Amino acid sequence: MSPSWDDTRPPQLDLIGDCVHCGFCLPTCPTYVLWGEEMDSPRGRIVLMKQGHEEISAPLVAHIDNCLGCMACVTACPSGVQYDKLLEDTRAQVERNFDRPADDRRHRRLVFELFTRPGRLRALAPGAALAHALRLPRLARSPLAQRVAPRLAAIAAMTPRTPAREAVRRLPERFEAVGEKRGEVALLQGCVQRVFFGQVNLDTARVLAAEGFEVHAPRLPRCCGALPLHAGADPQARELAKATISKLERYETVIVNAAGCGSAMKDYGHVLRDEPEWAERAQRFAAKVRDATEFLAEAGPRAQRRPVPMKIAYHDACHLAHAQRIRDQPRELLRAIPELELVEPREWEICCGSAGIYNLVKPEPAAQLGERKARNLLDTGAEAIAAANTGCALQITAHTEQLGRRLPVLHPMELLARSILKD
């Protein structure tokens, strides 16, 4: 007998029924844009989610796996279909009830056991620096490498370009407010972010302090659980969510500067909804979470802005623009910087192909989307790109480099730091 969804948080039939199959989502769905296949569209996958209540088939799993989880369909949907919640519950069901091939299981385990653990990432930092010195990421993007070992090539191709000494640098756990104190906030350091994008964390903390906020950046939690959550690794995601709540819930506001992390943390109420001792606690915590740009736009500027004469293309990270519906705030902050010109690429709503672990488990479509995004960004004539997510930064850097014009990818907080901070 074929398996079906179990009774632990299956995709809800009432949410499935909200979809009227109008098709507004189709032109915004990356896989539908690539392939034109109905079952690789949001409305097609919703049909499959309903089928899973009766039977889980290999084709069903393949179409669910093809989804990037970018949530562009949520932005486009006029009926308010909660595809994000449906996909999250569906992926957890797949991981519990479908027997993946052994190599697939091993690869996913490798990704989750490595990228959610900053200590392990730091241990690999010298190797990552050496890999760039030997040009291994460039070799990994060759057709031969992608044909022979596509998943390993994808991991190698996305190796961050971070000096080893920066990867092991620790962030101070407290930053004193400059001038009259406006409040206190906690800053999530994250997993990949703290190791390979530590400068973004440092600039975020210093900008918040310059704007009058005392910043606490505790070493724990090690990871918020976004990567496993968005890929259906439910037990690990829930464990990391609980650890994050336990370590940060004492603060009134929790600042996040990585789009995927913020999206996951704002969803903790849904993640832990069936655990009585955690459900209300998770809801309260989720209400405290703010993206750094969202928080600063609400607070209003206090620190003086100095000119940053640059032409910047703004890239909408999917889990910021679609999942959190934050589009205007980062633009507002960047446009307030004197002499900074902000330009918009074509197809802002189409994912870059990073999408959590997507470019590591589905490297071929991820590469197609990465090249498409890189071309659109290069066509703006910008000298740098602003992007508020680590995965996007790595994906865009790799594909602009492959197209022969590697552009720096800067977090909006790095650009604010250049304008606000004196050193």
Contacts in CASP RR format, 6 or more apart in sequence:
PFRMAT RR
TARGET T0000
AUTHOR 0000-0000-0000
METHOD contacts of the structure
MODEL  1
MSPSWDDTRPPQLDLIGDCVHCGFCLPTCPTYVLWGEEMDSPRGRIVLMK
QGHEEISAPLVAHIDNCLGCMACVTACPSGVQYDKLLEDTRAQVERNFDR
PADDRRHRRLVFELFTRPGRLRALAPGAALAHALRLPRLARSPLAQRVAP
RLAAIAAMTPRTPAREAVRRLPERFEAVGEKRGEVALLQGCVQRVFFGQV
NLDTARVLAAEGFEVHAPRLPRCCGALPLHAGADPQARELAKATISKLER
YETVIVNAAGCGSAMKDYGHVLRDEPEWAERAQRFAAKVRDATEFLAEAG
PRAQRRPVPMKIAYHDACHLAHAQRIRDQPRELLRAIPELELVEPREWEI
CCGSAGIYNLVKPEPAAQLGERKARNLLDTGAEAIAAANTGCALQITAHT
EQLGRRLPVLHPMELLARSILKD
2 55 0 8 1.000
2 56 0 8 1.000
2 57 0 8 1.000
3 55 0 8 1.000
3 56 0 8 1.000
3 97 0 8 1.000
3 98 0 8 1.000
4 52 0 8 1.000
4 53 0 8 1.000
4 54 0 8 1.000
4 55 0 8 1.000
4 56 0 8 1.000
4 97 0 8 1.000
5 11 0 8 1.000
5 52 0 8 1.000
5 53 0 8 1.000
5 56 0 8 1.000
5 93 0 8 1.000
5 97 0 8 1.000
6 93 0 8 1.000
6 96 0 8 1.000
6 97 0 8 1.000
8 92 0 8 1.000
8 93 0 8 1.000
8 96 0 8 1.000
8 274 0 8 1.000
9 89 0 8 1.000
9 92 0 8 1.000
9 93 0 8 1.000
9 273 0 8 1.000
9 274 0 8 1.000
10 53 0 8 1.000
10 89 0 8 1.000
10 93 0 8 1.000
11 49 0 8 1.000
11 50 0 8 1.000
11 53 0 8 1.000
11 86 0 8 1.000
11 89 0 8 1.000
11 90 0 8 1.000
11 93 0 8 1.000
12 85 0 8 1.000
12 86 0 8 1.000
12 89 0 8 1.000
13 50 0 8 1.000
13 53 0 8 1.000
15 81 0 8 1.000
15 82 0 8 1.000
15 85 0 8 1.000
15 86 0 8 1.000
16 46 0 8 1.000
16 49 0 8 1.000
16 50 0 8 1.000
16 86 0 8 1.000
17 46 0 8 1.000
18 79 0 8 1.000
18 80 0 8 1.000
18 81 0 8 1.000
18 82 0 8 1.000
19 42 0 8 1.000
19 43 0 8 1.000
19 46 0 8 1.000
19 79 0 8 1.000
19 81 0 8 1.000
20 79 0 8 1.000
21 43 0 8 1.000
22 43 0 8 1.000
22 78 0 8 1.000
22 79 0 8 1.000
23 41 0 8 1.000
23 43 0 8 1.000
24 76 0 8 1.000
24 77 0 8 1.000
24 78 0 8 1.000
25 32 0 8 1.000
25 41 0 8 1.000
25 42 0 8 1.000
25 43 0 8 1.000
25 72 0 8 1.000
25 73 0 8 1.000
25 76 0 8 1.000
25 77 0 8 1.000
26 32 0 8 1.000
26 41 0 8 1.000
26 42 0 8 1.000
26 43 0 8 1.000
27 33 0 8 1.000
27 76 0 8 1.000
28 72 0 8 1.000
28 73 0 8 1.000
28 75 0 8 1.000
28 76 0 8 1.000
28 349 0 8 1.000
28 350 0 8 1.000
29 40 0 8 1.000
29 41 0 8 1.000
29 42 0 8 1.000
29 72 0 8 1.000
29 73 0 8 1.000
30 68 0 8 1.000
30 70 0 8 1.000
30 72 0 8 1.000
30 350 0 8 1.000
30 351 0 8 1.000
30 353 0 8 1.000
30 365 0 8 1.000
30 369 0 8 1.000
31 37 0 8 1.000
31 40 0 8 1.000
31 41 0 8 1.000
31 66 0 8 1.000
31 67 0 8 1.000
31 68 0 8 1.000
31 365 0 8 1.000
32 38 0 8 1.000
32 40 0 8 1.000
32 41 0 8 1.000
32 42 0 8 1.000
33 350 0 8 1.000
34 365 0 8 1.000
34 368 0 8 1.000
34 369 0 8 1.000
38 44 0 8 1.000
39 45 0 8 1.000
39 47 0 8 1.000
39 48 0 8 1.000
39 59 0 8 1.000
39 63 0 8 1.000
40 63 0 8 1.000
40 66 0 8 1.000
40 67 0 8 1.000
42 67 0 8 1.000
42 73 0 8 1.000
42 77 0 8 1.000
42 81 0 8 1.000
42 83 0 8 1.000
44 63 0 8 1.000
45 63 0 8 1.000
45 64 0 8 1.000
45 67 0 8 1.000
45 87 0 8 1.000
45 90 0 8 1.000
46 81 0 8 1.000
46 83 0 8 1.000
46 86 0 8 1.000
48 60 0 8 1.000
48 63 0 8 1.000
48 64 0 8 1.000
49 64 0 8 1.000
49 86 0 8 1.000
49 90 0 8 1.000
51 57 0 8 1.000
51 60 0 8 1.000
52 60 0 8 1.000
52 93 0 8 1.000
56 93 0 8 1.000
56 94 0 8 1.000
56 97 0 8 1.000
56 98 0 8 1.000
61 94 0 8 1.000
61 98 0 8 1.000
64 87 0 8 1.000
64 90 0 8 1.000
64 91 0 8 1.000
64 94 0 8 1.000
65 94 0 8 1.000
65 361 0 8 1.000
65 362 0 8 1.000
66 362 0 8 1.000
66 365 0 8 1.000
67 87 0 8 1.000
68 318 0 8 1.000
68 351 0 8 1.000
68 353 0 8 1.000
68 355 0 8 1.000
68 358 0 8 1.000
68 369 0 8 1.000
69 84 0 8 1.000
69 87 0 8 1.000
69 230 0 8 1.000
69 318 0 8 1.000
69 351 0 8 1.000
69 355 0 8 1.000
69 358 0 8 1.000
70 318 0 8 1.000
70 319 0 8 1.000
70 322 0 8 1.000
70 351 0 8 1.000
70 353 0 8 1.000
70 355 0 8 1.000
71 83 0 8 1.000
71 84 0 8 1.000
71 318 0 8 1.000
71 319 0 8 1.000
71 322 0 8 1.000
71 323 0 8 1.000
72 318 0 8 1.000
72 322 0 8 1.000
72 349 0 8 1.000
72 350 0 8 1.000
72 351 0 8 1.000
73 81 0 8 1.000
73 83 0 8 1.000
74 80 0 8 1.000
74 81 0 8 1.000
74 82 0 8 1.000
74 83 0 8 1.000
74 84 0 8 1.000
74 322 0 8 1.000
74 323 0 8 1.000
75 321 0 8 1.000
75 322 0 8 1.000
75 325 0 8 1.000
75 349 0 8 1.000
76 349 0 8 1.000
77 83 0 8 1.000
84 267 0 8 1.000
84 323 0 8 1.000
85 270 0 8 1.000
88 229 0 8 1.000
88 230 0 8 1.000
88 232 0 8 1.000
88 267 0 8 1.000
88 270 0 8 1.000
88 271 0 8 1.000
91 230 0 8 1.000
91 231 0 8 1.000
91 232 0 8 1.000
92 232 0 8 1.000
92 234 0 8 1.000
94 232 0 8 1.000
95 231 0 8 1.000
95 232 0 8 1.000
95 233 0 8 1.000
95 234 0 8 1.000
96 234 0 8 1.000
100 108 0 8 1.000
104 361 0 8 1.000
107 151 0 8 1.000
107 360 0 8 1.000
107 361 0 8 1.000
108 231 0 8 1.000
108 233 0 8 1.000
108 357 0 8 1.000
108 361 0 8 1.000
111 227 0 8 1.000
111 357 0 8 1.000
111 360 0 8 1.000
111 361 0 8 1.000
112 227 0 8 1.000
112 228 0 8 1.000
112 231 0 8 1.000
112 233 0 8 1.000
112 236 0 8 1.000
113 120 0 8 1.000
114 120 0 8 1.000
114 121 0 8 1.000
114 124 0 8 1.000
115 121 0 8 1.000
115 191 0 8 1.000
115 192 0 8 1.000
115 227 0 8 1.000
115 357 0 8 1.000
116 191 0 8 1.000
116 222 0 8 1.000
116 223 0 8 1.000
116 225 0 8 1.000
116 227 0 8 1.000
116 228 0 8 1.000
116 236 0 8 1.000
116 240 0 8 1.000
117 191 0 8 1.000
117 222 0 8 1.000
117 223 0 8 1.000
118 189 0 8 1.000
118 190 0 8 1.000
118 191 0 8 1.000
118 194 0 8 1.000
118 195 0 8 1.000
118 222 0 8 1.000
118 223 0 8 1.000
119 195 0 8 1.000
119 222 0 8 1.000
121 167 0 8 1.000
121 191 0 8 1.000
121 192 0 8 1.000
121 195 0 8 1.000
121 196 0 8 1.000
122 167 0 8 1.000
122 168 0 8 1.000
122 195 0 8 1.000
125 162 0 8 1.000
125 164 0 8 1.000
125 167 0 8 1.000
125 168 0 8 1.000
125 195 0 8 1.000
125 196 0 8 1.000
126 164 0 8 1.000
127 164 0 8 1.000
128 159 0 8 1.000
128 160 0 8 1.000
128 162 0 8 1.000
128 164 0 8 1.000
128 167 0 8 1.000
128 196 0 8 1.000
129 162 0 8 1.000
129 163 0 8 1.000
129 164 0 8 1.000
129 167 0 8 1.000
131 137 0 8 1.000
131 156 0 8 1.000
131 159 0 8 1.000
132 159 0 8 1.000
132 161 0 8 1.000
136 156 0 8 1.000
136 159 0 8 1.000
137 156 0 8 1.000
137 157 0 8 1.000
137 158 0 8 1.000
137 159 0 8 1.000
137 398 0 8 1.000
138 401 0 8 1.000
139 145 0 8 1.000
139 156 0 8 1.000
140 146 0 8 1.000
140 152 0 8 1.000
140 153 0 8 1.000
140 154 0 8 1.000
140 156 0 8 1.000
140 157 0 8 1.000
141 153 0 8 1.000
141 157 0 8 1.000
141 398 0 8 1.000
141 402 0 8 1.000
145 153 0 8 1.000
145 156 0 8 1.000
146 153 0 8 1.000
146 154 0 8 1.000
146 363 0 8 1.000
146 364 0 8 1.000
146 367 0 8 1.000
150 363 0 8 1.000
150 364 0 8 1.000
151 360 0 8 1.000
151 361 0 8 1.000
151 363 0 8 1.000
153 363 0 8 1.000
154 359 0 8 1.000
154 360 0 8 1.000
154 363 0 8 1.000
154 366 0 8 1.000
155 360 0 8 1.000
157 398 0 8 1.000
158 359 0 8 1.000
158 360 0 8 1.000
158 391 0 8 1.000
158 394 0 8 1.000
158 395 0 8 1.000
158 398 0 8 1.000
160 192 0 8 1.000
160 196 0 8 1.000
160 197 0 8 1.000
160 394 0 8 1.000
161 397 0 8 1.000
162 195 0 8 1.000
162 196 0 8 1.000
162 197 0 8 1.000
166 198 0 8 1.000
166 199 0 8 1.000
167 195 0 8 1.000
167 196 0 8 1.000
169 198 0 8 1.000
170 219 0 8 1.000
171 189 0 8 1.000
171 194 0 8 1.000
171 198 0 8 1.000
171 201 0 8 1.000
171 202 0 8 1.000
171 205 0 8 1.000
171 217 0 8 1.000
172 205 0 8 1.000
172 217 0 8 1.000
173 216 0 8 1.000
173 217 0 8 1.000
173 218 0 8 1.000
173 219 0 8 1.000
174 214 0 8 1.000
174 215 0 8 1.000
174 216 0 8 1.000
174 217 0 8 1.000
175 205 0 8 1.000
175 206 0 8 1.000
175 208 0 8 1.000
175 209 0 8 1.000
175 214 0 8 1.000
175 215 0 8 1.000
175 217 0 8 1.000
176 209 0 8 1.000
176 214 0 8 1.000
177 183 0 8 1.000
177 209 0 8 1.000
177 212 0 8 1.000
177 213 0 8 1.000
177 214 0 8 1.000
177 215 0 8 1.000
178 209 0 8 1.000
178 210 0 8 1.000
178 211 0 8 1.000
178 212 0 8 1.000
178 303 0 8 1.000
179 212 0 8 1.000
180 212 0 8 1.000
181 212 0 8 1.000
181 213 0 8 1.000
181 214 0 8 1.000
182 211 0 8 1.000
182 212 0 8 1.000
182 213 0 8 1.000
182 299 0 8 1.000
182 302 0 8 1.000
183 212 0 8 1.000
183 213 0 8 1.000
183 214 0 8 1.000
184 213 0 8 1.000
184 214 0 8 1.000
184 215 0 8 1.000
184 216 0 8 1.000
184 251 0 8 1.000
184 252 0 8 1.000
184 253 0 8 1.000
185 208 0 8 1.000
185 213 0 8 1.000
185 214 0 8 1.000
185 215 0 8 1.000
185 216 0 8 1.000
185 251 0 8 1.000
185 252 0 8 1.000
185 253 0 8 1.000
185 254 0 8 1.000
185 255 0 8 1.000
185 295 0 8 1.000
186 215 0 8 1.000
186 216 0 8 1.000
186 217 0 8 1.000
186 218 0 8 1.000
186 248 0 8 1.000
186 251 0 8 1.000
186 253 0 8 1.000
186 254 0 8 1.000
186 255 0 8 1.000
187 201 0 8 1.000
187 204 0 8 1.000
187 205 0 8 1.000
187 208 0 8 1.000
187 215 0 8 1.000
187 216 0 8 1.000
187 217 0 8 1.000
187 254 0 8 1.000
187 255 0 8 1.000
187 256 0 8 1.000
187 257 0 8 1.000
188 221 0 8 1.000
188 224 0 8 1.000
188 244 0 8 1.000
188 248 0 8 1.000
188 254 0 8 1.000
188 255 0 8 1.000
188 256 0 8 1.000
188 257 0 8 1.000
188 258 0 8 1.000
188 261 0 8 1.000
188 262 0 8 1.000
188 265 0 8 1.000
189 201 0 8 1.000
189 217 0 8 1.000
189 218 0 8 1.000
189 219 0 8 1.000
190 201 0 8 1.000
190 221 0 8 1.000
190 222 0 8 1.000
190 223 0 8 1.000
190 224 0 8 1.000
190 258 0 8 1.000
190 261 0 8 1.000
191 222 0 8 1.000
191 223 0 8 1.000
191 224 0 8 1.000
191 227 0 8 1.000
192 390 0 8 1.000
192 391 0 8 1.000
193 200 0 8 1.000
193 201 0 8 1.000
193 257 0 8 1.000
193 258 0 8 1.000
193 261 0 8 1.000
193 390 0 8 1.000
194 201 0 8 1.000
196 390 0 8 1.000
197 390 0 8 1.000
197 393 0 8 1.000
197 411 0 8 1.000
199 414 0 8 1.000
200 257 0 8 1.000
200 411 0 8 1.000
200 413 0 8 1.000
200 414 0 8 1.000
201 217 0 8 1.000
201 257 0 8 1.000
203 411 0 8 1.000
203 413 0 8 1.000
203 414 0 8 1.000
203 416 0 8 1.000
203 417 0 8 1.000
203 421 0 8 1.000
204 255 0 8 1.000
204 257 0 8 1.000
204 292 0 8 1.000
204 411 0 8 1.000
204 413 0 8 1.000
205 215 0 8 1.000
205 217 0 8 1.000
206 417 0 8 1.000
206 421 0 8 1.000
207 292 0 8 1.000
207 296 0 8 1.000
207 303 0 8 1.000
207 413 0 8 1.000
207 416 0 8 1.000
207 417 0 8 1.000
207 420 0 8 1.000
207 421 0 8 1.000
208 215 0 8 1.000
208 255 0 8 1.000
208 292 0 8 1.000
208 295 0 8 1.000
208 296 0 8 1.000
209 215 0 8 1.000
210 303 0 8 1.000
210 420 0 8 1.000
210 421 0 8 1.000
211 296 0 8 1.000
211 299 0 8 1.000
211 300 0 8 1.000
211 301 0 8 1.000
211 302 0 8 1.000
211 303 0 8 1.000
211 420 0 8 1.000
212 302 0 8 1.000
212 303 0 8 1.000
213 299 0 8 1.000
215 255 0 8 1.000
216 251 0 8 1.000
218 247 0 8 1.000
218 248 0 8 1.000
220 243 0 8 1.000
220 247 0 8 1.000
221 240 0 8 1.000
221 243 0 8 1.000
221 244 0 8 1.000
221 246 0 8 1.000
221 247 0 8 1.000
221 248 0 8 1.000
222 240 0 8 1.000
222 243 0 8 1.000
223 240 0 8 1.000
223 244 0 8 1.000
224 240 0 8 1.000
224 241 0 8 1.000
224 244 0 8 1.000
224 256 0 8 1.000
224 261 0 8 1.000
224 262 0 8 1.000
224 264 0 8 1.000
224 265 0 8 1.000
225 236 0 8 1.000
225 237 0 8 1.000
225 240 0 8 1.000
225 241 0 8 1.000
225 244 0 8 1.000
225 261 0 8 1.000
225 264 0 8 1.000
226 258 0 8 1.000
226 260 0 8 1.000
226 261 0 8 1.000
226 262 0 8 1.000
226 263 0 8 1.000
226 264 0 8 1.000
226 265 0 8 1.000
226 356 0 8 1.000
227 233 0 8 1.000
227 356 0 8 1.000
227 357 0 8 1.000
228 234 0 8 1.000
228 236 0 8 1.000
228 237 0 8 1.000
228 240 0 8 1.000
229 237 0 8 1.000
229 241 0 8 1.000
229 264 0 8 1.000
229 267 0 8 1.000
229 271 0 8 1.000
230 260 0 8 1.000
230 264 0 8 1.000
230 355 0 8 1.000
230 356 0 8 1.000
230 357 0 8 1.000
231 356 0 8 1.000
231 357 0 8 1.000
231 361 0 8 1.000
237 264 0 8 1.000
237 271 0 8 1.000
238 271 0 8 1.000
238 272 0 8 1.000
238 275 0 8 1.000
241 264 0 8 1.000
241 265 0 8 1.000
241 268 0 8 1.000
241 271 0 8 1.000
241 272 0 8 1.000
241 282 0 8 1.000
242 272 0 8 1.000
242 278 0 8 1.000
244 265 0 8 1.000
244 268 0 8 1.000
244 285 0 8 1.000
245 268 0 8 1.000
245 278 0 8 1.000
245 281 0 8 1.000
245 282 0 8 1.000
245 285 0 8 1.000
248 254 0 8 1.000
248 285 0 8 1.000
249 281 0 8 1.000
249 284 0 8 1.000
249 285 0 8 1.000
249 288 0 8 1.000
251 288 0 8 1.000
252 288 0 8 1.000
253 288 0 8 1.000
253 290 0 8 1.000
253 295 0 8 1.000
254 265 0 8 1.000
254 285 0 8 1.000
254 288 0 8 1.000
254 289 0 8 1.000
254 290 0 8 1.000
255 290 0 8 1.000
255 291 0 8 1.000
255 292 0 8 1.000
255 295 0 8 1.000
256 262 0 8 1.000
256 265 0 8 1.000
256 289 0 8 1.000
256 290 0 8 1.000
256 291 0 8 1.000
256 292 0 8 1.000
257 291 0 8 1.000
257 292 0 8 1.000
257 388 0 8 1.000
257 411 0 8 1.000
257 413 0 8 1.000
258 388 0 8 1.000
258 389 0 8 1.000
258 390 0 8 1.000
259 291 0 8 1.000
259 317 0 8 1.000
259 318 0 8 1.000
259 319 0 8 1.000
259 320 0 8 1.000
259 323 0 8 1.000
259 324 0 8 1.000
259 388 0 8 1.000
259 389 0 8 1.000
259 392 0 8 1.000
260 317 0 8 1.000
260 319 0 8 1.000
260 320 0 8 1.000
260 323 0 8 1.000
260 356 0 8 1.000
260 389 0 8 1.000
262 289 0 8 1.000
262 291 0 8 1.000
262 319 0 8 1.000
262 324 0 8 1.000
263 319 0 8 1.000
263 320 0 8 1.000
263 323 0 8 1.000
263 324 0 8 1.000
264 271 0 8 1.000
265 285 0 8 1.000
265 286 0 8 1.000
265 289 0 8 1.000
266 286 0 8 1.000
266 289 0 8 1.000
266 324 0 8 1.000
267 286 0 8 1.000
268 282 0 8 1.000
268 283 0 8 1.000
268 285 0 8 1.000
268 286 0 8 1.000
269 279 0 8 1.000
269 282 0 8 1.000
269 283 0 8 1.000
269 286 0 8 1.000
271 282 0 8 1.000
272 278 0 8 1.000
272 279 0 8 1.000
272 281 0 8 1.000
272 282 0 8 1.000
273 279 0 8 1.000
273 282 0 8 1.000
290 298 0 8 1.000
291 320 0 8 1.000
291 324 0 8 1.000
291 326 0 8 1.000
291 329 0 8 1.000
291 388 0 8 1.000
292 412 0 8 1.000
292 413 0 8 1.000
293 326 0 8 1.000
293 329 0 8 1.000
293 330 0 8 1.000
293 333 0 8 1.000
293 388 0 8 1.000
293 412 0 8 1.000
293 413 0 8 1.000
294 324 0 8 1.000
294 326 0 8 1.000
294 329 0 8 1.000
296 329 0 8 1.000
296 333 0 8 1.000
296 416 0 8 1.000
297 328 0 8 1.000
297 329 0 8 1.000
297 330 0 8 1.000
297 332 0 8 1.000
297 333 0 8 1.000
298 329 0 8 1.000
301 336 0 8 1.000
303 420 0 8 1.000
304 420 0 8 1.000
305 336 0 8 1.000
305 337 0 8 1.000
305 338 0 8 1.000
305 419 0 8 1.000
305 420 0 8 1.000
306 338 0 8 1.000
306 419 0 8 1.000
306 420 0 8 1.000
307 337 0 8 1.000
307 338 0 8 1.000
307 339 0 8 1.000
307 340 0 8 1.000
307 419 0 8 1.000
308 337 0 8 1.000
308 338 0 8 1.000
308 339 0 8 1.000
308 340 0 8 1.000
308 415 0 8 1.000
308 418 0 8 1.000
308 419 0 8 1.000
309 339 0 8 1.000
309 340 0 8 1.000
310 339 0 8 1.000
310 340 0 8 1.000
310 341 0 8 1.000
310 383 0 8 1.000
310 384 0 8 1.000
310 415 0 8 1.000
311 341 0 8 1.000
311 343 0 8 1.000
311 380 0 8 1.000
311 381 0 8 1.000
311 382 0 8 1.000
311 383 0 8 1.000
311 384 0 8 1.000
312 334 0 8 1.000
312 340 0 8 1.000
312 341 0 8 1.000
312 342 0 8 1.000
312 343 0 8 1.000
312 382 0 8 1.000
312 383 0 8 1.000
312 384 0 8 1.000
312 385 0 8 1.000
312 386 0 8 1.000
312 410 0 8 1.000
312 415 0 8 1.000
313 342 0 8 1.000
313 343 0 8 1.000
313 344 0 8 1.000
313 345 0 8 1.000
313 377 0 8 1.000
313 380 0 8 1.000
313 381 0 8 1.000
313 382 0 8 1.000
313 384 0 8 1.000
313 385 0 8 1.000
313 386 0 8 1.000
314 330 0 8 1.000
314 331 0 8 1.000
314 334 0 8 1.000
314 342 0 8 1.000
314 343 0 8 1.000
314 344 0 8 1.000
314 345 0 8 1.000
314 385 0 8 1.000
314 386 0 8 1.000
315 345 0 8 1.000
315 348 0 8 1.000
315 352 0 8 1.000
315 373 0 8 1.000
315 377 0 8 1.000
315 385 0 8 1.000
315 386 0 8 1.000
315 387 0 8 1.000
315 392 0 8 1.000
315 396 0 8 1.000
315 409 0 8 1.000
316 327 0 8 1.000
316 348 0 8 1.000
316 349 0 8 1.000
317 387 0 8 1.000
317 388 0 8 1.000
317 389 0 8 1.000
317 392 0 8 1.000
318 351 0 8 1.000
318 352 0 8 1.000
318 355 0 8 1.000
319 389 0 8 1.000
320 326 0 8 1.000
320 327 0 8 1.000
320 330 0 8 1.000
320 388 0 8 1.000
320 389 0 8 1.000
321 327 0 8 1.000
321 348 0 8 1.000
321 349 0 8 1.000
322 349 0 8 1.000
330 386 0 8 1.000
330 388 0 8 1.000
330 412 0 8 1.000
331 342 0 8 1.000
333 412 0 8 1.000
333 416 0 8 1.000
334 340 0 8 1.000
334 342 0 8 1.000
334 386 0 8 1.000
334 412 0 8 1.000
334 415 0 8 1.000
334 416 0 8 1.000
335 342 0 8 1.000
337 415 0 8 1.000
337 416 0 8 1.000
337 419 0 8 1.000
338 419 0 8 1.000
340 415 0 8 1.000
340 419 0 8 1.000
342 386 0 8 1.000
343 380 0 8 1.000
343 381 0 8 1.000
343 382 0 8 1.000
344 380 0 8 1.000
345 373 0 8 1.000
345 376 0 8 1.000
345 377 0 8 1.000
345 379 0 8 1.000
345 380 0 8 1.000
346 376 0 8 1.000
346 379 0 8 1.000
347 372 0 8 1.000
347 373 0 8 1.000
347 376 0 8 1.000
350 369 0 8 1.000
350 372 0 8 1.000
350 373 0 8 1.000
351 369 0 8 1.000
351 373 0 8 1.000
352 369 0 8 1.000
352 370 0 8 1.000
352 373 0 8 1.000
352 392 0 8 1.000
352 395 0 8 1.000
352 396 0 8 1.000
352 399 0 8 1.000
353 359 0 8 1.000
353 365 0 8 1.000
353 366 0 8 1.000
353 369 0 8 1.000
353 370 0 8 1.000
353 373 0 8 1.000
353 395 0 8 1.000
354 366 0 8 1.000
354 370 0 8 1.000
354 389 0 8 1.000
354 391 0 8 1.000
354 392 0 8 1.000
354 394 0 8 1.000
354 395 0 8 1.000
355 366 0 8 1.000
356 391 0 8 1.000
358 366 0 8 1.000
359 366 0 8 1.000
359 367 0 8 1.000
359 395 0 8 1.000
366 395 0 8 1.000
367 399 0 8 1.000
370 395 0 8 1.000
370 396 0 8 1.000
370 399 0 8 1.000
371 399 0 8 1.000
371 402 0 8 1.000
371 403 0 8 1.000
373 395 0 8 1.000
373 396 0 8 1.000
373 399 0 8 1.000
374 396 0 8 1.000
374 399 0 8 1.000
374 400 0 8 1.000
374 402 0 8 1.000
374 403 0 8 1.000
375 403 0 8 1.000
377 385 0 8 1.000
377 396 0 8 1.000
377 400 0 8 1.000
377 407 0 8 1.000
378 400 0 8 1.000
378 403 0 8 1.000
378 405 0 8 1.000
378 407 0 8 1.000
382 407 0 8 1.000
383 407 0 8 1.000
384 407 0 8 1.000
384 408 0 8 1.000
384 409 0 8 1.000
384 410 0 8 1.000
385 396 0 8 1.000
385 400 0 8 1.000
385 407 0 8 1.000
385 408 0 8 1.000
385 409 0 8 1.000
385 410 0 8 1.000
386 409 0 8 1.000
386 410 0 8 1.000
386 411 0 8 1.000
386 412 0 8 1.000
386 415 0 8 1.000
387 393 0 8 1.000
387 396 0 8 1.000
387 409 0 8 1.000
387 410 0 8 1.000
387 411 0 8 1.000
388 411 0 8 1.000
388 412 0 8 1.000
392 409 0 8 1.000
393 409 0 8 1.000
393 411 0 8 1.000
396 407 0 8 1.000
396 409 0 8 1.000
397 406 0 8 1.000
397 407 0 8 1.000
397 409 0 8 1.000
400 406 0 8 1.000
400 407 0 8 1.000
END
